[in-house]
Amino acid sequence: MAILNLFRPDYYFDNNLDSTFFGFWVWLGLAIILILVSMILNVKSHQWSYFSKQIVARSTQIGSIVGWVGLLWLFFRYEGIPYFTWRIWPALLFVYVIVAVWYLIRFIKIDYPARQAKRGSRADKDVYLKRVFKK
């Protein structure tokens, strides 16, 4: 595969594909590993702190979706189903991974610290304590 093929639209909609392409078994193994690791981490994270649990839950969701959709695409590719063997589906899955990782980083860097700052702010507590201490 030439890298310049990635910039041609007809490359993503090619119907004349071999069922077992170069690296088929590697991608199959990676999809299965993603699913298993996602399941194991999801089960083990129930006793962790809220922050760690949220990071693991969000990342295992990405891993599970990529693993299952990857397995499904490999099955369609192996069976030779024309519409579903297009290379556009892994490209869209890659775009999903980029967006999901961006949201995960956003949660780590922006959302969680803002939630922690809001949760621990004195102004929120003063609303309820005004009645008690008559400020």
Biotite code that builds the C-alpha atoms (Angstrom):
import biotite.structure as struc

atoms = struc.array([
    struc.Atom([0.000, 0.000, 0.000], chain_id="A", res_id=1, res_name="MET", atom_name="CA", element="C"),
    struc.Atom([1.331, 3.380, -0.970], chain_id="A", res_id=2, res_name="ALA", atom_name="CA", element="C"),
    struc.Atom([0.779, 6.207, 1.480], chain_id="A", res_id=3, res_name="ILE", atom_name="CA", element="C"),
    struc.Atom([-0.601, 8.358, -1.338], chain_id="A", res_id=4, res_name="LEU", atom_name="CA", element="C"),
    struc.Atom([-3.620, 6.040, -1.571], chain_id="A", res_id=5, res_name="ASN", atom_name="CA", element="C"),
    struc.Atom([-4.906, 7.571, 1.651], chain_id="A", res_id=6, res_name="LEU", atom_name="CA", element="C"),
    struc.Atom([-5.555, 10.828, -0.228], chain_id="A", res_id=7, res_name="PHE", atom_name="CA", element="C"),
    struc.Atom([-7.629, 9.250, -3.013], chain_id="A", res_id=8, res_name="ARG", atom_name="CA", element="C"),
    struc.Atom([-11.372, 8.898, -2.295], chain_id="A", res_id=9, res_name="PRO", atom_name="CA", element="C"),
    struc.Atom([-11.759, 5.791, -4.472], chain_id="A", res_id=10, res_name="ASP", atom_name="CA", element="C"),
    struc.Atom([-9.313, 3.939, -2.215], chain_id="A", res_id=11, res_name="TYR", atom_name="CA", element="C"),
    struc.Atom([-11.856, 3.969, 0.617], chain_id="A", res_id=12, res_name="TYR", atom_name="CA", element="C"),
    struc.Atom([-14.703, 2.620, -1.539], chain_id="A", res_id=13, res_name="PHE", atom_name="CA", element="C"),
    struc.Atom([-12.888, -0.225, -3.290], chain_id="A", res_id=14, res_name="ASP", atom_name="CA", element="C"),
    struc.Atom([-14.990, -3.406, -3.608], chain_id="A", res_id=15, res_name="ASN", atom_name="CA", element="C"),
    struc.Atom([-12.274, -5.672, -5.020], chain_id="A", res_id=16, res_name="ASN", atom_name="CA", element="C"),
    struc.Atom([-10.604, -6.596, -1.781], chain_id="A", res_id=17, res_name="LEU", atom_name="CA", element="C"),
    struc.Atom([-9.037, -9.860, -0.721], chain_id="A", res_id=18, res_name="ASP", atom_name="CA", element="C"),
    struc.Atom([-10.704, -11.504, 2.259], chain_id="A", res_id=19, res_name="SER", atom_name="CA", element="C"),
    struc.Atom([-7.494, -12.071, 4.217], chain_id="A", res_id=20, res_name="THR", atom_name="CA", element="C"),
    struc.Atom([-5.346, -9.010, 3.670], chain_id="A", res_id=21, res_name="PHE", atom_name="CA", element="C"),
    struc.Atom([-1.852, -8.419, 4.963], chain_id="A", res_id=22, res_name="PHE", atom_name="CA", element="C"),
    struc.Atom([-2.057, -8.278, 8.734], chain_id="A", res_id=23, res_name="GLY", atom_name="CA", element="C"),
    struc.Atom([-5.553, -9.791, 8.996], chain_id="A", res_id=24, res_name="PHE", atom_name="CA", element="C"),
    struc.Atom([-4.572, -12.022, 11.913], chain_id="A", res_id=25, res_name="TRP", atom_name="CA", element="C"),
    struc.Atom([-2.720, -9.183, 13.616], chain_id="A", res_id=26, res_name="VAL", atom_name="CA", element="C"),
    struc.Atom([-5.812, -6.960, 13.518], chain_id="A", res_id=27, res_name="TRP", atom_name="CA", element="C"),
    struc.Atom([-7.985, -9.855, 14.647], chain_id="A", res_id=28, res_name="LEU", atom_name="CA", element="C"),
    struc.Atom([-5.723, -10.451, 17.630], chain_id="A", res_id=29, res_name="GLY", atom_name="CA", element="C"),
    struc.Atom([-5.629, -6.739, 18.485], chain_id="A", res_id=30, res_name="LEU", atom_name="CA", element="C"),
    struc.Atom([-9.434, -6.509, 18.387], chain_id="A", res_id=31, res_name="ALA", atom_name="CA", element="C"),
    struc.Atom([-9.790, -9.498, 20.711], chain_id="A", res_id=32, res_name="ILE", atom_name="CA", element="C"),
    struc.Atom([-7.132, -8.129, 23.077], chain_id="A", res_id=33, res_name="ILE", atom_name="CA", element="C"),
    struc.Atom([-8.889, -4.735, 23.162], chain_id="A", res_id=34, res_name="LEU", atom_name="CA", element="C"),
    struc.Atom([-12.166, -6.381, 24.123], chain_id="A", res_id=35, res_name="ILE", atom_name="CA", element="C"),
    struc.Atom([-10.604, -8.571, 26.824], chain_id="A", res_id=36, res_name="LEU", atom_name="CA", element="C"),
    struc.Atom([-8.514, -5.788, 28.360], chain_id="A", res_id=37, res_name="VAL", atom_name="CA", element="C"),
    struc.Atom([-11.546, -3.490, 28.377], chain_id="A", res_id=38, res_name="SER", atom_name="CA", element="C"),
    struc.Atom([-13.628, -6.094, 30.193], chain_id="A", res_id=39, res_name="MET", atom_name="CA", element="C"),
    struc.Atom([-10.935, -6.861, 32.763], chain_id="A", res_id=40, res_name="ILE", atom_name="CA", element="C"),
    struc.Atom([-10.176, -3.201, 33.519], chain_id="A", res_id=41, res_name="LEU", atom_name="CA", element="C"),
    struc.Atom([-13.859, -2.386, 33.772], chain_id="A", res_id=42, res_name="ASN", atom_name="CA", element="C"),
    struc.Atom([-14.377, -5.116, 36.375], chain_id="A", res_id=43, res_name="VAL", atom_name="CA", element="C"),
    struc.Atom([-11.262, -4.238, 38.389], chain_id="A", res_id=44, res_name="LYS", atom_name="CA", element="C"),
    struc.Atom([-11.984, -0.503, 38.492], chain_id="A", res_id=45, res_name="SER", atom_name="CA", element="C"),
    struc.Atom([-15.083, -0.712, 40.698], chain_id="A", res_id=46, res_name="HIS", atom_name="CA", element="C"),
    struc.Atom([-13.020, -0.261, 43.863], chain_id="A", res_id=47, res_name="GLN", atom_name="CA", element="C"),
    struc.Atom([-10.918, 2.665, 42.619], chain_id="A", res_id=48, res_name="TRP", atom_name="CA", element="C"),
    struc.Atom([-11.414, 6.368, 43.226], chain_id="A", res_id=49, res_name="SER", atom_name="CA", element="C"),
    struc.Atom([-13.978, 8.332, 41.238], chain_id="A", res_id=50, res_name="TYR", atom_name="CA", element="C"),
    struc.Atom([-11.387, 9.985, 38.992], chain_id="A", res_id=51, res_name="PHE", atom_name="CA", element="C"),
    struc.Atom([-9.602, 6.735, 38.125], chain_id="A", res_id=52, res_name="SER", atom_name="CA", element="C"),
    struc.Atom([-12.904, 4.949, 37.660], chain_id="A", res_id=53, res_name="LYS", atom_name="CA", element="C"),
    struc.Atom([-14.130, 7.603, 35.220], chain_id="A", res_id=54, res_name="GLN", atom_name="CA", element="C"),
    struc.Atom([-10.926, 7.492, 33.181], chain_id="A", res_id=55, res_name="ILE", atom_name="CA", element="C"),
    struc.Atom([-11.030, 3.695, 33.022], chain_id="A", res_id=56, res_name="VAL", atom_name="CA", element="C"),
    struc.Atom([-14.753, 3.670, 32.166], chain_id="A", res_id=57, res_name="ALA", atom_name="CA", element="C"),
    struc.Atom([-14.319, 6.160, 29.350], chain_id="A", res_id=58, res_name="ARG", atom_name="CA", element="C"),
    struc.Atom([-11.228, 4.493, 27.924], chain_id="A", res_id=59, res_name="SER", atom_name="CA", element="C"),
    struc.Atom([-12.658, 0.973, 28.167], chain_id="A", res_id=60, res_name="THR", atom_name="CA", element="C"),
    struc.Atom([-15.751, 2.204, 26.362], chain_id="A", res_id=61, res_name="GLN", atom_name="CA", element="C"),
    struc.Atom([-13.515, 3.358, 23.519], chain_id="A", res_id=62, res_name="ILE", atom_name="CA", element="C"),
    struc.Atom([-11.634, 0.051, 23.569], chain_id="A", res_id=63, res_name="GLY", atom_name="CA", element="C"),
    struc.Atom([-14.794, -2.038, 23.579], chain_id="A", res_id=64, res_name="SER", atom_name="CA", element="C"),
    struc.Atom([-16.383, -0.130, 20.721], chain_id="A", res_id=65, res_name="ILE", atom_name="CA", element="C"),
    struc.Atom([-13.223, -0.269, 18.624], chain_id="A", res_id=66, res_name="VAL", atom_name="CA", element="C"),
    struc.Atom([-12.767, -3.973, 19.377], chain_id="A", res_id=67, res_name="GLY", atom_name="CA", element="C"),
    struc.Atom([-16.330, -5.031, 18.578], chain_id="A", res_id=68, res_name="TRP", atom_name="CA", element="C"),
    struc.Atom([-16.665, -2.842, 15.486], chain_id="A", res_id=69, res_name="VAL", atom_name="CA", element="C"),
    struc.Atom([-13.237, -4.045, 14.355], chain_id="A", res_id=70, res_name="GLY", atom_name="CA", element="C"),
    struc.Atom([-14.286, -7.667, 14.765], chain_id="A", res_id=71, res_name="LEU", atom_name="CA", element="C"),
    struc.Atom([-17.500, -6.991, 12.898], chain_id="A", res_id=72, res_name="LEU", atom_name="CA", element="C"),
    struc.Atom([-15.646, -5.290, 10.055], chain_id="A", res_id=73, res_name="TRP", atom_name="CA", element="C"),
    struc.Atom([-13.125, -8.132, 9.851], chain_id="A", res_id=74, res_name="LEU", atom_name="CA", element="C"),
    struc.Atom([-16.009, -10.608, 9.651], chain_id="A", res_id=75, res_name="PHE", atom_name="CA", element="C"),
    struc.Atom([-17.640, -8.657, 6.831], chain_id="A", res_id=76, res_name="PHE", atom_name="CA", element="C"),
    struc.Atom([-14.300, -8.369, 5.082], chain_id="A", res_id=77, res_name="ARG", atom_name="CA", element="C"),
    struc.Atom([-13.649, -12.090, 5.430], chain_id="A", res_id=78, res_name="TYR", atom_name="CA", element="C"),
    struc.Atom([-17.114, -12.919, 4.070], chain_id="A", res_id=79, res_name="GLU", atom_name="CA", element="C"),
    struc.Atom([-16.684, -10.457, 1.201], chain_id="A", res_id=80, res_name="GLY", atom_name="CA", element="C"),
    struc.Atom([-19.852, -8.410, 1.747], chain_id="A", res_id=81, res_name="ILE", atom_name="CA", element="C"),
    struc.Atom([-19.362, -5.526, -0.712], chain_id="A", res_id=82, res_name="PRO", atom_name="CA", element="C"),
    struc.Atom([-20.821, -2.526, 1.121], chain_id="A", res_id=83, res_name="TYR", atom_name="CA", element="C"),
    struc.Atom([-19.320, -3.377, 4.482], chain_id="A", res_id=84, res_name="PHE", atom_name="CA", element="C"),
    struc.Atom([-15.818, -4.229, 3.226], chain_id="A", res_id=85, res_name="THR", atom_name="CA", element="C"),
    struc.Atom([-15.078, -0.663, 2.223], chain_id="A", res_id=86, res_name="TRP", atom_name="CA", element="C"),
    struc.Atom([-12.091, 0.927, 3.875], chain_id="A", res_id=87, res_name="ARG", atom_name="CA", element="C"),
    struc.Atom([-14.192, 3.928, 4.866], chain_id="A", res_id=88, res_name="ILE", atom_name="CA", element="C"),
    struc.Atom([-15.457, 2.091, 7.963], chain_id="A", res_id=89, res_name="TRP", atom_name="CA", element="C"),
    struc.Atom([-12.042, 1.724, 9.630], chain_id="A", res_id=90, res_name="PRO", atom_name="CA", element="C"),
    struc.Atom([-11.326, 5.336, 8.654], chain_id="A", res_id=91, res_name="ALA", atom_name="CA", element="C"),
    struc.Atom([-14.532, 6.449, 10.388], chain_id="A", res_id=92, res_name="LEU", atom_name="CA", element="C"),
    struc.Atom([-13.628, 4.295, 13.378], chain_id="A", res_id=93, res_name="LEU", atom_name="CA", element="C"),
    struc.Atom([-10.259, 6.060, 13.505], chain_id="A", res_id=94, res_name="PHE", atom_name="CA", element="C"),
    struc.Atom([-12.039, 9.427, 13.489], chain_id="A", res_id=95, res_name="VAL", atom_name="CA", element="C"),
    struc.Atom([-14.233, 8.190, 16.358], chain_id="A", res_id=96, res_name="TYR", atom_name="CA", element="C"),
    struc.Atom([-11.131, 7.218, 18.345], chain_id="A", res_id=97, res_name="VAL", atom_name="CA", element="C"),
    struc.Atom([-9.573, 10.649, 17.797], chain_id="A", res_id=98, res_name="ILE", atom_name="CA", element="C"),
    struc.Atom([-12.756, 12.432, 18.959], chain_id="A", res_id=99, res_name="VAL", atom_name="CA", element="C"),
    struc.Atom([-13.256, 10.103, 21.947], chain_id="A", res_id=100, res_name="ALA", atom_name="CA", element="C"),
    struc.Atom([-9.647, 10.518, 23.084], chain_id="A", res_id=101, res_name="VAL", atom_name="CA", element="C"),
    struc.Atom([-10.056, 14.289, 22.756], chain_id="A", res_id=102, res_name="TRP", atom_name="CA", element="C"),
    struc.Atom([-13.126, 14.132, 25.039], chain_id="A", res_id=103, res_name="TYR", atom_name="CA", element="C"),
    struc.Atom([-11.182, 11.955, 27.497], chain_id="A", res_id=104, res_name="LEU", atom_name="CA", element="C"),
    struc.Atom([-8.324, 14.452, 27.611], chain_id="A", res_id=105, res_name="ILE", atom_name="CA", element="C"),
    struc.Atom([-10.853, 17.268, 27.977], chain_id="A", res_id=106, res_name="ARG", atom_name="CA", element="C"),
    struc.Atom([-12.393, 15.478, 30.956], chain_id="A", res_id=107, res_name="PHE", atom_name="CA", element="C"),
    struc.Atom([-8.972, 15.032, 32.572], chain_id="A", res_id=108, res_name="ILE", atom_name="CA", element="C"),
    struc.Atom([-7.709, 18.566, 31.954], chain_id="A", res_id=109, res_name="LYS", atom_name="CA", element="C"),
    struc.Atom([-10.849, 20.744, 32.087], chain_id="A", res_id=110, res_name="ILE", atom_name="CA", element="C"),
    struc.Atom([-14.062, 19.104, 33.282], chain_id="A", res_id=111, res_name="ASP", atom_name="CA", element="C"),
    struc.Atom([-12.854, 17.215, 36.348], chain_id="A", res_id=112, res_name="TYR", atom_name="CA", element="C"),
    struc.Atom([-10.770, 20.076, 37.802], chain_id="A", res_id=113, res_name="PRO", atom_name="CA", element="C"),
    struc.Atom([-13.716, 22.454, 37.255], chain_id="A", res_id=114, res_name="ALA", atom_name="CA", element="C"),
    struc.Atom([-16.041, 20.006, 38.971], chain_id="A", res_id=115, res_name="ARG", atom_name="CA", element="C"),
    struc.Atom([-13.608, 19.652, 41.872], chain_id="A", res_id=116, res_name="GLN", atom_name="CA", element="C"),
    struc.Atom([-13.276, 23.430, 42.194], chain_id="A", res_id=117, res_name="ALA", atom_name="CA", element="C"),
    struc.Atom([-17.035, 23.856, 42.172], chain_id="A", res_id=118, res_name="LYS", atom_name="CA", element="C"),
    struc.Atom([-17.539, 21.053, 44.661], chain_id="A", res_id=119, res_name="ARG", atom_name="CA", element="C"),
    struc.Atom([-15.070, 22.425, 47.147], chain_id="A", res_id=120, res_name="GLY", atom_name="CA", element="C"),
    struc.Atom([-15.891, 26.110, 46.795], chain_id="A", res_id=121, res_name="SER", atom_name="CA", element="C"),
    struc.Atom([-16.905, 27.985, 49.893], chain_id="A", res_id=122, res_name="ARG", atom_name="CA", element="C"),
    struc.Atom([-19.607, 29.996, 48.089], chain_id="A", res_id=123, res_name="ALA", atom_name="CA", element="C"),
    struc.Atom([-21.769, 26.921, 47.590], chain_id="A", res_id=124, res_name="ASP", atom_name="CA", element="C"),
    struc.Atom([-21.618, 26.057, 51.255], chain_id="A", res_id=125, res_name="LYS", atom_name="CA", element="C"),
    struc.Atom([-22.275, 29.638, 52.352], chain_id="A", res_id=126, res_name="ASP", atom_name="CA", element="C"),
    struc.Atom([-25.664, 29.595, 50.643], chain_id="A", res_id=127, res_name="VAL", atom_name="CA", element="C"),
    struc.Atom([-26.867, 26.988, 53.127], chain_id="A", res_id=128, res_name="TYR", atom_name="CA", element="C"),
    struc.Atom([-24.902, 28.243, 56.123], chain_id="A", res_id=129, res_name="LEU", atom_name="CA", element="C"),
    struc.Atom([-26.307, 31.790, 55.966], chain_id="A", res_id=130, res_name="LYS", atom_name="CA", element="C"),
    struc.Atom([-29.457, 30.627, 57.666], chain_id="A", res_id=131, res_name="ARG", atom_name="CA", element="C"),
    struc.Atom([-27.551, 28.935, 60.462], chain_id="A", res_id=132, res_name="VAL", atom_name="CA", element="C"),
    struc.Atom([-24.964, 31.606, 61.196], chain_id="A", res_id=133, res_name="PHE", atom_name="CA", element="C"),
    struc.Atom([-27.066, 34.604, 60.038], chain_id="A", res_id=134, res_name="LYS", atom_name="CA", element="C"),
    struc.Atom([-24.374, 36.207, 57.919], chain_id="A", res_id=135, res_name="LYS", atom_name="CA", element="C"),
])
